[in-house]
Amino acid sequence: MSVPATSPWSPLRQTTFRWLWLASIASNIGTWMHEVGAGWLMTTLSASPLNVALVQVAGSLPMFFLALPAGALADIVDKRRYLLGVQLWMATVATLLAALTLLGLTSVWLLLALTLCMGIGTALMMPAWSATTPELVDKDELPAAVALSSVGVNLARAVGPAIAGVLVSLVGPWLTFALNALSFFAVIAVLLAWRRETEPAVLPAERLFGALRAGWRYSRSSRPLQAVLVRALAFFLGASAGMSLLPLIVRGELQGSATDFGLLLGCVGIGAVLGAAFLPRLHERLGGDRLVLLASLLYALVLIALALLRDLYLLVPVMLLSGAAWIAVLSSLQVAAQTSVPGWVRARALAVYILVFFGSMAAGGTLWGLVASRASIPFALLCAAALLALGLLVALRFHLPVTEAEDLAPSLHWPAPILAEGLDRERGPVVVTLEYDIDPRRAAAFQQAMEEVRGMRRRNGAISWCLVQDSENPRQWLEFFIDESWLEHLRHHQRVTRGELKIEAAARRFQTPGIDIRIRHYLKGRLAPEHPGRK
């Protein structure tokens, strides 16, 4: 009997996704074990609270500097080979740390340096890893696949620290590093077995800095992606108060123990697993936009409960609900981010989303910590709940995009431009002009339609765009845009999607029938340098 498409487990039918999912769970368990082992090892090397805190800083800081370059690299090189290289780097770092710790050669600065190297690997990996999911499953299974990935992270968060605590107390932290290294080799084995299908490249790969500029232009000009980023910021900035203040609630307000804290964290993980089981069906019935709206409202109620309830057992169902609401929002936003952008820029777009996520969590945690220290924990939680509720108003303007996969496929409808023999393809910039003949009575509607064209040109590579009207003949309109080089203009041709073909067609319907739109390409001239004294 076949598994229905809405089953939360249907993506596991895909062999490569199934093995990568299992390997990622093992890797995430190893990562959590590493964090526990590194934190404990630092307490044995130094009694300074600053040094202990620097372990977390060293592991997370590279994300803010390397996420965008990592996304660009993942888009311009083979993702499988790229991930293999990153996993090998992280396995080497973990193996080195395990060996040095076993031999008693680890120092404070060496531990921080190797933790920084591990953080570099994580930052380089995340955009590429996230961008592979749409390649492994069908679009209708993508929400379930993202939910399963989130479940794997939550399972690892619940299991990894518990295993690490036992291993550190019995053997020492070196074993947590060694097992982390083994988990990376497990991922490497699956990646080696993955036979990724790739289409032969027609053009040479983008250069890193050019890819970064193209990714930035796309993110700045894509309204669907911007809607996802705004919704992510509106949720995570307020929701971050729950996890950041939970340790203080347990220890200070409840006078609880580490076991009590572990119990509530476990409830978050269990709630996430239970929520993931219903998530595909809820996503199908409600859609991503309303699901995020309802889950955000539920998480605001969770924050209010955390502010008012001071009984451990009453907080158990609250944390179960928090896990379910969290995974509903996280999964829906990730699906929207992955499905709102074409494949050529997907890893770069996801890198921007990852930066917004980490930035919102860091800024939110700092903000609510300051509010709690100046006022009180309940006041900070109530303020966070209010901010989360106000963030719901954002949903009225920024709706999560629903994009068909066919709309993101390359249209390839532009005719190939002609470059005269002997001219360099790297030469630029290139000015492209399009001449329109528009009835003056329809000029206002034409200009409005061309606003959508402007966004299309900019996100696909144009560094400048303008629409002008002939002062002598009001019927004549000239659109021109500039690409960095002839090669970039050829890439621009390949980036236009079928959905954007509809945008172009909507503007061109105002063209006077029987008159062709004239398209011309101009290369910047190379003038001889002026000599001193010459006029």
Secondary structure by P-SEA (a helix, b strand, c coil): ccccccccccccccaaaaaaaaaaaaaaaaaaaaaaaaaaaaaaacccaaaaaaaaaaacccccccaaaaaaaaacccaaaaaaaaaaaaaaaaaaaaaaaaaccccaaaaaaaaaaaaaaaaacaaaaaaaccccccccaaaaaaaaaaaaaaaaaacaaaaaaaaaacccaaaaaaaaaaaaaaaaaaaaaccccccccccccccaaaaaaaaaaaaaccaaaaaaaaaaaaccccccccccaaaaaacccccccaaaaaaaaaaaaaaaaaaaaaaaaaaaaccaaaaaaaaaaaaaaaaaaaacccccccaaaaaaaaaaaaaaaaaaaaaaaaaacccccaaaaaaaaaaaaaaaaaaaaaaaaaaaaaccaaaaaaaaaaaaaaaccccccccccccccccccccccccbbbbccccccccccbbbbbbbbbcccaaaaaaaaaaaaaaaaaaacccccccccccccccbbbbbbbcccaaaaaaaaaaccaaaaaaaaaaaccccccccbbbbbbccccccccccccc
